[in-house]
Amino acid sequence: MGEWTEFTVHLDTAQKCSKLQEKEFISGSARHNHQKLQDSSWGELSLTDFLLPDALLSDGTVLSAPYRIDLDVVDYFDRHLDQMHKVENIYKATDVSKFHIHPDDVSHV
């Protein structure tokens, strides 16, 4: 693979986005996890191979990842709650549909 894969283009774009506060931890973890996926087959990998954020459950419980990103997820959630709420409202207000072709509508050549 060349240097300019879809992954590197998207990661480069994220790093250049001045409004993306998460770029500090996205870059390192994304590069690490991407390299793991390139170097191994899926069957050889486990969660301990990936650099992951902790999980914040709805009851406030924090589940720490085995190989974790140094990020306080409770503090992060509290600081970004307003933004997350706005995004959720936009999502809920959007009429989302998927285009599907019914099997009977397919013409055979």
Biopython code that builds the backbone (N, CA, C, O; Angstrom):
import numpy as np
from Bio.PDB.StructureBuilder import StructureBuilder

atoms = [
    (1, "MET", "N", (0.823, -1.185, 0.000)),
    (1, "MET", "CA", (0.000, 0.000, 0.000)),
    (1, "MET", "C", (0.867, 1.248, 0.000)),
    (1, "MET", "O", (1.942, 1.273, 0.599)),
    (2, "GLY", "N", (0.401, 2.250, -0.658)),
    (2, "GLY", "CA", (1.125, 3.507, -0.706)),
    (2, "GLY", "C", (0.888, 4.334, 0.540)),
    (2, "GLY", "O", (0.110, 3.968, 1.421)),
    (3, "GLU", "N", (1.570, 5.443, 0.587)),
    (3, "GLU", "CA", (1.458, 6.333, 1.743)),
    (3, "GLU", "C", (0.080, 6.976, 1.827)),
    (3, "GLU", "O", (-0.406, 7.237, 2.927)),
    (4, "TRP", "N", (-0.561, 7.239, 0.688)),
    (4, "TRP", "CA", (-1.831, 7.959, 0.671)),
    (4, "TRP", "C", (-3.012, 7.005, 0.528)),
    (4, "TRP", "O", (-3.688, 6.987, -0.500)),
    (5, "THR", "N", (-3.246, 6.232, 1.547)),
    (5, "THR", "CA", (-4.421, 5.374, 1.576)),
    (5, "THR", "C", (-5.600, 6.192, 2.073)),
    (5, "THR", "O", (-5.426, 7.318, 2.542)),
    (6, "GLU", "N", (-6.781, 5.639, 1.975)),
    (6, "GLU", "CA", (-7.972, 6.332, 2.489)),
    (6, "GLU", "C", (-7.795, 6.647, 3.971)),
    (6, "GLU", "O", (-8.181, 7.723, 4.428)),
    (7, "PHE", "N", (-7.213, 5.714, 4.722)),
    (7, "PHE", "CA", (-6.979, 5.919, 6.145)),
    (7, "PHE", "C", (-6.107, 7.143, 6.397)),
    (7, "PHE", "O", (-6.460, 7.999, 7.208)),
    (8, "THR", "N", (-4.970, 7.233, 5.704)),
    (8, "THR", "CA", (-4.048, 8.343, 5.966)),
    (8, "THR", "C", (-4.637, 9.673, 5.529)),
    (8, "THR", "O", (-4.371, 10.698, 6.158)),
    (9, "VAL", "N", (-5.427, 9.680, 4.471)),
    (9, "VAL", "CA", (-6.059, 10.919, 4.024)),
    (9, "VAL", "C", (-7.050, 11.407, 5.076)),
    (9, "VAL", "O", (-7.063, 12.590, 5.417)),
    (10, "HIS", "N", (-7.885, 10.496, 5.594)),
    (10, "HIS", "CA", (-8.865, 10.894, 6.614)),
    (10, "HIS", "C", (-8.175, 11.319, 7.916)),
    (10, "HIS", "O", (-8.586, 12.293, 8.547)),
    (11, "LEU", "N", (-7.149, 10.603, 8.309)),
    (11, "LEU", "CA", (-6.438, 10.953, 9.534)),
    (11, "LEU", "C", (-5.748, 12.303, 9.388)),
    (11, "LEU", "O", (-5.764, 13.110, 10.317)),
    (12, "ASP", "N", (-5.148, 12.552, 8.243)),
    (12, "ASP", "CA", (-4.510, 13.835, 7.976)),
    (12, "ASP", "C", (-5.529, 14.962, 8.037)),
    (12, "ASP", "O", (-5.245, 16.025, 8.589)),
    (13, "THR", "N", (-6.704, 14.743, 7.479)),
    (13, "THR", "CA", (-7.776, 15.746, 7.522)),
    (13, "THR", "C", (-8.194, 16.021, 8.962)),
    (13, "THR", "O", (-8.382, 17.177, 9.339)),
    (14, "ALA", "N", (-8.341, 14.974, 9.770)),
    (14, "ALA", "CA", (-8.723, 15.140, 11.173)),
    (14, "ALA", "C", (-7.665, 15.920, 11.936)),
    (14, "ALA", "O", (-8.003, 16.756, 12.774)),
    (15, "GLN", "N", (-6.394, 15.664, 11.664)),
    (15, "GLN", "CA", (-5.321, 16.372, 12.362)),
    (15, "GLN", "C", (-5.273, 17.847, 12.000)),
    (15, "GLN", "O", (-4.861, 18.669, 12.819)),
    (16, "LYS", "N", (-5.688, 18.196, 10.786)),
    (16, "LYS", "CA", (-5.647, 19.586, 10.338)),
    (16, "LYS", "C", (-6.890, 20.377, 10.740)),
    (16, "LYS", "O", (-6.918, 21.599, 10.594)),
    (17, "CYS", "N", (-7.907, 19.697, 11.240)),
    (17, "CYS", "CA", (-9.150, 20.363, 11.608)),
    (17, "CYS", "C", (-8.937, 21.116, 12.923)),
    (17, "CYS", "O", (-8.762, 20.505, 13.977)),
    (18, "SER", "N", (-8.953, 22.432, 12.849)),
    (18, "SER", "CA", (-8.664, 23.252, 14.031)),
    (18, "SER", "C", (-9.728, 23.120, 15.113)),
    (18, "SER", "O", (-9.447, 23.361, 16.286)),
    (19, "LYS", "N", (-10.941, 22.742, 14.736)),
    (19, "LYS", "CA", (-12.019, 22.633, 15.716)),
    (19, "LYS", "C", (-12.101, 21.254, 16.357)),
    (19, "LYS", "O", (-12.882, 21.057, 17.288)),
    (20, "LEU", "N", (-11.318, 20.304, 15.882)),
    (20, "LEU", "CA", (-11.366, 18.945, 16.419)),
    (20, "LEU", "C", (-10.463, 18.848, 17.639)),
    (20, "LEU", "O", (-9.244, 18.731, 17.512)),
    (21, "GLN", "N", (-11.063, 18.898, 18.810)),
    (21, "GLN", "CA", (-10.301, 18.859, 20.057)),
    (21, "GLN", "C", (-9.688, 17.491, 20.317)),
    (21, "GLN", "O", (-8.703, 17.372, 21.045)),
    (22, "GLU", "N", (-10.270, 16.465, 19.724)),
    (22, "GLU", "CA", (-9.839, 15.098, 19.981)),
    (22, "GLU", "C", (-8.619, 14.681, 19.181)),
    (22, "GLU", "O", (-8.136, 13.559, 19.335)),
    (23, "LYS", "N", (-8.114, 15.560, 18.331)),
    (23, "LYS", "CA", (-7.033, 15.151, 17.433)),
    (23, "LYS", "C", (-5.786, 14.684, 18.172)),
    (23, "LYS", "O", (-5.007, 13.908, 17.618)),
    (24, "GLU", "N", (-5.575, 15.130, 19.398)),
    (24, "GLU", "CA", (-4.388, 14.720, 20.149)),
    (24, "GLU", "C", (-4.392, 13.219, 20.406)),
    (24, "GLU", "O", (-3.366, 12.564, 20.229)),
    (25, "PHE", "N", (-5.526, 12.664, 20.820)),
    (25, "PHE", "CA", (-5.531, 11.234, 21.115)),
    (25, "PHE", "C", (-6.009, 10.387, 19.934)),
    (25, "PHE", "O", (-5.766, 9.180, 19.907)),
    (26, "ILE", "N", (-6.674, 10.993, 18.971)),
    (26, "ILE", "CA", (-7.114, 10.224, 17.803)),
    (26, "ILE", "C", (-5.919, 9.772, 16.976)),
    (26, "ILE", "O", (-5.863, 8.617, 16.555)),
    (27, "SER", "N", (-4.977, 10.650, 16.740)),
    (27, "SER", "CA", (-3.865, 10.350, 15.858)),
    (27, "SER", "C", (-3.048, 9.155, 16.328)),
    (27, "SER", "O", (-2.826, 8.208, 15.573)),
    (28, "GLY", "N", (-2.606, 9.204, 17.568)),
    (28, "GLY", "CA", (-1.760, 8.120, 18.077)),
    (28, "GLY", "C", (-2.472, 6.790, 18.139)),
    (28, "GLY", "O", (-1.916, 5.767, 17.739)),
    (29, "SER", "N", (-3.689, 6.789, 18.633)),
    (29, "SER", "CA", (-4.423, 5.533, 18.767)),
    (29, "SER", "C", (-4.821, 4.987, 17.398)),
    (29, "SER", "O", (-4.752, 3.780, 17.169)),
    (30, "ALA", "N", (-5.236, 5.867, 16.490)),
    (30, "ALA", "CA", (-5.636, 5.416, 15.156)),
    (30, "ALA", "C", (-4.450, 4.806, 14.414)),
    (30, "ALA", "O", (-4.583, 3.762, 13.776)),
    (31, "ARG", "N", (-3.303, 5.452, 14.496)),
    (31, "ARG", "CA", (-2.118, 4.914, 13.818)),
    (31, "ARG", "C", (-1.703, 3.565, 14.415)),
    (31, "ARG", "O", (-1.377, 2.627, 13.688)),
    (32, "HIS", "N", (-1.719, 3.486, 15.738)),
    (32, "HIS", "CA", (-1.361, 2.236, 16.408)),
    (32, "HIS", "C", (-2.314, 1.113, 15.995)),
    (32, "HIS", "O", (-1.870, 0.035, 15.602)),
    (33, "ASN", "N", (-3.621, 1.363, 16.083)),
    (33, "ASN", "CA", (-4.617, 0.340, 15.772)),
    (33, "ASN", "C", (-4.593, -0.046, 14.300)),
    (33, "ASN", "O", (-4.771, -1.215, 13.960)),
    (34, "HIS", "N", (-4.375, 0.924, 13.435)),
    (34, "HIS", "CA", (-4.296, 0.653, 12.006)),
    (34, "HIS", "C", (-3.102, -0.246, 11.701)),
    (34, "HIS", "O", (-3.208, -1.179, 10.904)),
    (35, "GLN", "N", (-1.983, 0.032, 12.327)),
    (35, "GLN", "CA", (-0.785, -0.790, 12.119)),
    (35, "GLN", "C", (-1.011, -2.216, 12.600)),
    (35, "GLN", "O", (-0.585, -3.166, 11.943)),
    (36, "LYS", "N", (-1.677, -2.375, 13.740)),
    (36, "LYS", "CA", (-1.988, -3.714, 14.255)),
    (36, "LYS", "C", (-2.823, -4.493, 13.242)),
    (36, "LYS", "O", (-2.579, -5.674, 12.996)),
    (37, "LEU", "N", (-3.814, -3.814, 12.659)),
    (37, "LEU", "CA", (-4.684, -4.470, 11.689)),
    (37, "LEU", "C", (-3.934, -4.837, 10.412)),
    (37, "LEU", "O", (-4.234, -5.851, 9.782)),
    (38, "GLN", "N", (-2.967, -4.017, 10.033)),
    (38, "GLN", "CA", (-2.188, -4.311, 8.830)),
    (38, "GLN", "C", (-1.213, -5.467, 9.044)),
    (38, "GLN", "O", (-0.950, -6.244, 8.126)),
    (39, "ASP", "N", (-0.682, -5.573, 10.255)),
    (39, "ASP", "CA", (0.362, -6.554, 10.536)),
    (39, "ASP", "C", (-0.154, -7.939, 10.916)),
    (39, "ASP", "O", (0.620, -8.896, 10.939)),
    (40, "SER", "N", (-1.429, -8.062, 11.211)),
    (40, "SER", "CA", (-1.962, -9.331, 11.711)),
    (40, "SER", "C", (-3.291, -9.657, 11.051)),
    (40, "SER", "O", (-3.954, -8.790, 10.482)),
    (41, "SER", "N", (-3.661, -10.917, 11.139)),
    (41, "SER", "CA", (-4.995, -11.291, 10.682)),
    (41, "SER", "C", (-5.953, -11.120, 11.861)),
    (41, "SER", "O", (-5.542, -11.113, 13.022)),
    (42, "TRP", "N", (-7.230, -10.983, 11.534)),
    (42, "TRP", "CA", (-8.235, -10.743, 12.582)),
    (42, "TRP", "C", (-8.196, -11.810, 13.661)),
    (42, "TRP", "O", (-8.370, -11.498, 14.839)),
    (43, "GLY", "N", (-7.974, -13.054, 13.288)),
    (43, "GLY", "CA", (-7.984, -14.145, 14.251)),
    (43, "GLY", "C", (-6.854, -14.103, 15.253)),
    (43, "GLY", "O", (-6.943, -14.733, 16.307)),
    (44, "GLU", "N", (-5.796, -13.379, 14.951)),
    (44, "GLU", "CA", (-4.638, -13.294, 15.840)),
    (44, "GLU", "C", (-4.750, -12.158, 16.854)),
    (44, "GLU", "O", (-3.943, -12.082, 17.781)),
    (45, "LEU", "N", (-5.726, -11.282, 16.697)),
    (45, "LEU", "CA", (-5.820, -10.075, 17.518)),
    (45, "LEU", "C", (-6.846, -10.207, 18.635)),
    (45, "LEU", "O", (-7.821, -10.951, 18.527)),
    (46, "SER", "N", (-6.603, -9.469, 19.705)),
    (46, "SER", "CA", (-7.579, -9.384, 20.796)),
    (46, "SER", "C", (-7.692, -7.916, 21.212)),
    (46, "SER", "O", (-6.937, -7.075, 20.723)),
    (47, "LEU", "N", (-8.611, -7.609, 22.094)),
    (47, "LEU", "CA", (-8.787, -6.223, 22.539)),
    (47, "LEU", "C", (-7.531, -5.661, 23.193)),
    (47, "LEU", "O", (-7.300, -4.453, 23.157)),
    (48, "THR", "N", (-6.728, -6.521, 23.784)),
    (48, "THR", "CA", (-5.509, -6.048, 24.443)),
    (48, "THR", "C", (-4.478, -5.530, 23.453)),
    (48, "THR", "O", (-3.512, -4.880, 23.853)),
    (49, "ASP", "N", (-4.668, -5.807, 22.168)),
    (49, "ASP", "CA", (-3.747, -5.319, 21.138)),
    (49, "ASP", "C", (-4.039, -3.885, 20.714)),
    (49, "ASP", "O", (-3.179, -3.219, 20.139)),
    (50, "PHE", "N", (-5.251, -3.408, 20.996)),
    (50, "PHE", "CA", (-5.678, -2.103, 20.493)),
    (50, "PHE", "C", (-5.656, -1.034, 21.579)),
    (50, "PHE", "O", (-5.966, -1.296, 22.741)),
    (51, "LEU", "N", (-5.289, 0.158, 21.179)),
    (51, "LEU", "CA", (-5.299, 1.315, 22.065)),
    (51, "LEU", "C", (-6.706, 1.909, 22.005)),
    (51, "LEU", "O", (-7.108, 2.458, 20.980)),
    (52, "LEU", "N", (-7.455, 1.797, 23.108)),
    (52, "LEU", "CA", (-8.878, 2.137, 23.122)),
    (52, "LEU", "C", (-9.222, 3.102, 24.257)),
    (52, "LEU", "O", (-8.523, 3.153, 25.269)),
    (53, "PRO", "N", (-10.303, 3.868, 24.083)),
    (53, "PRO", "CA", (-10.777, 4.704, 25.192)),
    (53, "PRO", "C", (-11.551, 3.835, 26.183)),
    (53, "PRO", "O", (-12.017, 2.749, 25.837)),
    (54, "ASP", "N", (-11.681, 4.313, 27.393)),
    (54, "ASP", "CA", (-12.526, 3.641, 28.367)),
    (54, "ASP", "C", (-13.976, 3.764, 27.911)),
    (54, "ASP", "O", (-14.318, 4.671, 27.153)),
    (55, "ALA", "N", (-14.818, 2.858, 28.370)),
    (55, "ALA", "CA", (-16.247, 2.899, 28.047)),
    (55, "ALA", "C", (-17.000, 3.500, 29.227)),
    (55, "ALA", "O", (-16.753, 3.139, 30.378)),
    (56, "LEU", "N", (-17.910, 4.412, 28.940)),
    (56, "LEU", "CA", (-18.747, 5.036, 29.966)),
    (56, "LEU", "C", (-20.152, 4.480, 29.806)),
    (56, "LEU", "O", (-20.814, 4.728, 28.799)),
    (57, "LEU", "N", (-20.608, 3.723, 30.808)),
    (57, "LEU", "CA", (-21.928, 3.125, 30.759)),
    (57, "LEU", "C", (-22.988, 4.121, 31.225)),
    (57, "LEU", "O", (-22.664, 5.130, 31.853)),
    (58, "SER", "N", (-24.246, 3.838, 30.919)),
    (58, "SER", "CA", (-25.329, 4.772, 31.239)),
    (58, "SER", "C", (-25.501, 5.001, 32.737)),
    (58, "SER", "O", (-26.038, 6.032, 33.140)),
    (59, "ASP", "N", (-25.054, 4.058, 33.572)),
    (59, "ASP", "CA", (-25.159, 4.249, 35.021)),
    (59, "ASP", "C", (-23.945, 4.968, 35.608)),
    (59, "ASP", "O", (-23.833, 5.100, 36.827)),
    (60, "GLY", "N", (-23.037, 5.432, 34.747)),
    (60, "GLY", "CA", (-21.861, 6.160, 35.202)),
    (60, "GLY", "C", (-20.646, 5.287, 35.448)),
    (60, "GLY", "O", (-19.574, 5.803, 35.766)),
    (61, "THR", "N", (-20.786, 3.988, 35.309)),
    (61, "THR", "CA", (-19.664, 3.074, 35.490)),
    (61, "THR", "C", (-18.670, 3.251, 34.345)),
    (61, "THR", "O", (-19.056, 3.375, 33.183)),
    (62, "VAL", "N", (-17.398, 3.260, 34.690)),
    (62, "VAL", "CA", (-16.342, 3.358, 33.683)),
    (62, "VAL", "C", (-15.653, 2.005, 33.585)),
    (62, "VAL", "O", (-15.163, 1.466, 34.578)),
    (63, "LEU", "N", (-15.624, 1.467, 32.373)),
    (63, "LEU", "CA", (-14.905, 0.226, 32.115)),
    (63, "LEU", "C", (-13.594, 0.580, 31.431)),
    (63, "LEU", "O", (-13.591, 1.115, 30.322)),
    (64, "SER", "N", (-12.494, 0.286, 32.082)),
    (64, "SER", "CA", (-11.190, 0.623, 31.532)),
    (64, "SER", "C", (-10.755, -0.407, 30.506)),
    (64, "SER", "O", (-10.857, -1.614, 30.725)),
    (65, "ALA", "N", (-10.273, 0.095, 29.392)),
    (65, "ALA", "CA", (-9.753, -0.775, 28.345)),
    (65, "ALA", "C", (-8.415, -1.352, 28.817)),
    (65, "ALA", "O", (-7.690, -0.695, 29.565)),
    (66, "PRO", "N", (-8.082, -2.576, 28.385)),
    (66, "PRO", "CA", (-6.809, -3.182, 28.802)),
    (66, "PRO", "C", (-5.593, -2.344, 28.391)),
    (66, "PRO", "O", (-4.647, -2.198, 29.165)),
    (67, "TYR", "N", (-5.620, -1.803, 27.194)),
    (67, "TYR", "CA", (-4.546, -0.951, 26.684)),
    (67, "TYR", "C", (-5.249, 0.343, 26.317)),
    (67, "TYR", "O", (-5.786, 0.476, 25.217)),
    (68, "ARG", "N", (-5.244, 1.300, 27.243)),
    (68, "ARG", "CA", (-6.162, 2.427, 27.170)),
    (68, "ARG", "C", (-5.527, 3.741, 26.753)),
    (68, "ARG", "O", (-4.340, 3.987, 26.968)),
    (69, "ILE", "N", (-6.368, 4.580, 26.146)),
    (69, "ILE", "CA", (-6.011, 5.963, 25.856)),
    (69, "ILE", "C", (-6.108, 6.723, 27.164)),
    (69, "ILE", "O", (-7.076, 6.550, 27.905)),
    (70, "ASP", "N", (-5.137, 7.554, 27.462)),
    (70, "ASP", "CA", (-5.139, 8.322, 28.702)),
    (70, "ASP", "C", (-6.140, 9.470, 28.573)),
    (70, "ASP", "O", (-5.785, 10.583, 28.185)),
    (71, "LEU", "N", (-7.393, 9.176, 28.904)),
    (71, "LEU", "CA", (-8.473, 10.134, 28.767)),
    (71, "LEU", "C", (-9.491, 9.884, 29.874)),
    (71, "LEU", "O", (-9.943, 8.754, 30.061)),
    (72, "ASP", "N", (-9.849, 10.927, 30.602)),
    (72, "ASP", "CA", (-10.884, 10.826, 31.623)),
    (72, "ASP", "C", (-12.234, 10.933, 30.924)),
    (72, "ASP", "O", (-12.684, 12.036, 30.612)),
    (73, "VAL", "N", (-12.887, 9.789, 30.674)),
    (73, "VAL", "CA", (-14.115, 9.791, 29.879)),
    (73, "VAL", "C", (-15.264, 10.495, 30.582)),
    (73, "VAL", "O", (-16.126, 11.062, 29.910)),
    (74, "VAL", "N", (-15.309, 10.481, 31.898)),
    (74, "VAL", "CA", (-16.374, 11.185, 32.625)),
    (74, "VAL", "C", (-16.209, 12.689, 32.427)),
    (74, "VAL", "O", (-17.180, 13.383, 32.128)),
    (75, "ASP", "N", (-15.011, 13.188, 32.588)),
    (75, "ASP", "CA", (-14.748, 14.614, 32.379)),
    (75, "ASP", "C", (-15.013, 14.993, 30.921)),
    (75, "ASP", "O", (-15.619, 16.028, 30.644)),
    (76, "TYR", "N", (-14.563, 14.162, 30.005)),
    (76, "TYR", "CA", (-14.778, 14.422, 28.576)),
    (76, "TYR", "C", (-16.268, 14.502, 28.260)),
    (76, "TYR", "O", (-16.711, 15.415, 27.564)),
    (77, "PHE", "N", (-17.037, 13.544, 28.772)),
    (77, "PHE", "CA", (-18.480, 13.528, 28.546)),
    (77, "PHE", "C", (-19.122, 14.791, 29.126)),
    (77, "PHE", "O", (-19.943, 15.431, 28.469)),
    (78, "ASP", "N", (-18.749, 15.144, 30.347)),
    (78, "ASP", "CA", (-19.325, 16.341, 30.982)),
    (78, "ASP", "C", (-19.017, 17.608, 30.180)),
    (78, "ASP", "O", (-19.885, 18.466, 30.020)),
    (79, "ARG", "N", (-17.777, 17.727, 29.673)),
    (79, "ARG", "CA", (-17.391, 18.927, 28.918)),
    (79, "ARG", "C", (-18.049, 18.998, 27.542)),
    (79, "ARG", "O", (-18.194, 20.087, 26.988)),
    (80, "HIS", "N", (-18.447, 17.860, 26.986)),
    (80, "HIS", "CA", (-18.982, 17.830, 25.626)),
    (80, "HIS", "C", (-20.471, 17.485, 25.556)),
    (80, "HIS", "O", (-20.996, 17.225, 24.473)),
    (81, "LEU", "N", (-21.144, 17.481, 26.687)),
    (81, "LEU", "CA", (-22.545, 17.089, 26.725)),
    (81, "LEU", "C", (-23.418, 17.982, 25.837)),
    (81, "LEU", "O", (-24.294, 17.482, 25.132)),
    (82, "ASP", "N", (-23.188, 19.283, 25.865)),
    (82, "ASP", "CA", (-23.993, 20.190, 25.035)),
    (82, "ASP", "C", (-23.810, 19.889, 23.547)),
    (82, "ASP", "O", (-24.785, 19.855, 22.796)),
    (83, "GLN", "N", (-22.572, 19.674, 23.125)),
    (83, "GLN", "CA", (-22.313, 19.357, 21.715)),
    (83, "GLN", "C", (-22.950, 18.030, 21.323)),
    (83, "GLN", "O", (-23.538, 17.915, 20.247)),
    (84, "MET", "N", (-22.838, 17.034, 22.186)),
    (84, "MET", "CA", (-23.424, 15.725, 21.895)),
    (84, "MET", "C", (-24.943, 15.827, 21.789)),
    (84, "MET", "O", (-25.564, 15.172, 20.952)),
    (85, "HIS", "N", (-25.527, 16.651, 22.644)),
    (85, "HIS", "CA", (-26.978, 16.838, 22.614)),
    (85, "HIS", "C", (-27.411, 17.491, 21.298)),
    (85, "HIS", "O", (-28.423, 17.097, 20.718)),
    (86, "LYS", "N", (-26.660, 18.476, 20.828)),
    (86, "LYS", "CA", (-26.976, 19.133, 19.553)),
    (86, "LYS", "C", (-26.883, 18.147, 18.391)),
    (86, "LYS", "O", (-27.752, 18.127, 17.519)),
    (87, "VAL", "N", (-25.840, 17.339, 18.380)),
    (87, "VAL", "CA", (-25.669, 16.348, 17.317)),
    (87, "VAL", "C", (-26.806, 15.324, 17.360)),
    (87, "VAL", "O", (-27.337, 14.939, 16.318)),
    (88, "GLU", "N", (-27.171, 14.894, 18.542)),
    (88, "GLU", "CA", (-28.263, 13.936, 18.675)),
    (88, "GLU", "C", (-29.577, 14.521, 18.158)),
    (88, "GLU", "O", (-30.348, 13.827, 17.494)),
    (89, "ASN", "N", (-29.832, 15.791, 18.458)),
    (89, "ASN", "CA", (-31.057, 16.428, 17.975)),
    (89, "ASN", "C", (-31.061, 16.555, 16.452)),
    (89, "ASN", "O", (-32.101, 16.369, 15.820)),
    (90, "ILE", "N", (-29.927, 16.864, 15.868)),
    (90, "ILE", "CA", (-29.832, 16.933, 14.402)),
    (90, "ILE", "C", (-30.116, 15.562, 13.806)),
    (90, "ILE", "O", (-30.855, 15.439, 12.830)),
    (91, "TYR", "N", (-29.527, 14.540, 14.400)),
    (91, "TYR", "CA", (-29.738, 13.171, 13.918)),
    (91, "TYR", "C", (-31.220, 12.785, 14.000)),
    (91, "TYR", "O", (-31.776, 12.228, 13.053)),
    (92, "LYS", "N", (-31.849, 13.084, 15.135)),
    (92, "LYS", "CA", (-33.256, 12.717, 15.325)),
    (92, "LYS", "C", (-34.173, 13.474, 14.370)),
    (92, "LYS", "O", (-35.211, 12.950, 13.964)),
    (93, "ALA", "N", (-33.801, 14.700, 14.007)),
    (93, "ALA", "CA", (-34.632, 15.518, 13.123)),
    (93, "ALA", "C", (-34.431, 15.172, 11.646)),
    (93, "ALA", "O", (-35.195, 15.625, 10.794)),
    (94, "THR", "N", (-33.418, 14.381, 11.345)),
    (94, "THR", "CA", (-33.100, 14.036, 9.961)),
    (94, "THR", "C", (-33.907, 12.828, 9.516)),
    (94, "THR", "O", (-33.969, 11.809, 10.204)),
    (95, "ASP", "N", (-34.522, 12.968, 8.349)),
    (95, "ASP", "CA", (-35.266, 11.848, 7.773)),
    (95, "ASP", "C", (-34.262, 10.929, 7.076)),
    (95, "ASP", "O", (-33.795, 11.221, 5.975)),
    (96, "VAL", "N", (-33.945, 9.833, 7.726)),
    (96, "VAL", "CA", (-32.944, 8.912, 7.204)),
    (96, "VAL", "C", (-33.654, 7.750, 6.527)),
    (96, "VAL", "O", (-34.575, 7.152, 7.083)),
    (97, "SER", "N", (-33.214, 7.449, 5.338)),
    (97, "SER", "CA", (-33.752, 6.278, 4.654)),
    (97, "SER", "C", (-32.636, 5.626, 3.853)),
    (97, "SER", "O", (-31.642, 6.261, 3.502)),
    (98, "LYS", "N", (-32.824, 4.366, 3.580)),
    (98, "LYS", "CA", (-31.838, 3.630, 2.786)),
    (98, "LYS", "C", (-32.492, 3.188, 1.495)),
    (98, "LYS", "O", (-33.659, 2.797, 1.471)),
    (99, "PHE", "N", (-31.735, 3.256, 0.439)),
    (99, "PHE", "CA", (-32.214, 2.829, -0.863)),
    (99, "PHE", "C", (-31.977, 1.335, -0.995)),
    (99, "PHE", "O", (-30.841, 0.871, -0.900)),
    (100, "HIS", "N", (-33.032, 0.594, -1.211)),
    (100, "HIS", "CA", (-32.912, -0.850, -1.398)),
    (100, "HIS", "C", (-33.664, -1.247, -2.656)),
    (100, "HIS", "O", (-34.773, -0.770, -2.899)),
    (101, "ILE", "N", (-33.085, -2.086, -3.424)),
    (101, "ILE", "CA", (-33.757, -2.641, -4.595)),
    (101, "ILE", "C", (-34.411, -3.949, -4.167)),
    (101, "ILE", "O", (-33.756, -4.847, -3.638)),
    (102, "HIS", "N", (-35.687, -4.035, -4.400)),
    (102, "HIS", "CA", (-36.402, -5.273, -4.083)),
    (102, "HIS", "C", (-35.928, -6.356, -5.052)),
    (102, "HIS", "O", (-35.727, -6.066, -6.231)),
    (103, "PRO", "N", (-35.745, -7.584, -4.592)),
    (103, "PRO", "CA", (-35.257, -8.654, -5.476)),
    (103, "PRO", "C", (-36.111, -8.845, -6.728)),
    (103, "PRO", "O", (-35.590, -9.239, -7.771)),
    (104, "ASP", "N", (-37.416, -8.573, -6.642)),
    (104, "ASP", "CA", (-38.283, -8.739, -7.809)),
    (104, "ASP", "C", (-38.072, -7.644, -8.845)),
    (104, "ASP", "O", (-38.480, -7.793, -9.997)),
    (105, "ASP", "N", (-37.428, -6.528, -8.441)),
    (105, "ASP", "CA", (-37.213, -5.415, -9.355)),
    (105, "ASP", "C", (-35.920, -5.509, -10.140)),
    (105, "ASP", "O", (-35.644, -4.650, -10.979)),
    (106, "VAL", "N", (-35.123, -6.533, -9.885)),
    (106, "VAL", "CA", (-33.841, -6.687, -10.558)),
    (106, "VAL", "C", (-34.074, -7.314, -11.936)),
    (106, "VAL", "O", (-34.746, -8.336, -12.071)),
    (107, "SER", "N", (-33.508, -6.678, -12.931)),
    (107, "SER", "CA", (-33.627, -7.270, -14.268)),
    (107, "SER", "C", (-32.358, -8.052, -14.566)),
    (107, "SER", "O", (-31.257, -7.647, -14.193)),
    (108, "HIS", "N", (-32.527, -9.150, -15.226)),
    (108, "HIS", "CA", (-31.391, -10.013, -15.566)),
    (108, "HIS", "C", (-31.014, -9.785, -17.026)),
    (108, "HIS", "O", (-31.883, -9.648, -17.886)),
    (109, "VAL", "N", (-29.754, -9.745, -17.288)),
    (109, "VAL", "CA", (-29.268, -9.526, -18.642)),
    (109, "VAL", "C", (-28.915, -10.849, -19.267)),
    (109, "VAL", "O", (-28.481, -10.892, -20.418)),
]
sb = StructureBuilder()
sb.init_structure("model")
sb.init_model(0)
sb.init_chain("A")
sb.init_seg("    ")
for serial, (resi, resn, name, xyz) in enumerate(atoms, 1):
    if name == "N":
        sb.init_residue(resn, " ", resi, " ")
    sb.init_atom(name, np.array(xyz, "f"), 0.0, 1.0, " ", f" {name:<3s}", serial, name[0])
structure = sb.get_structure()
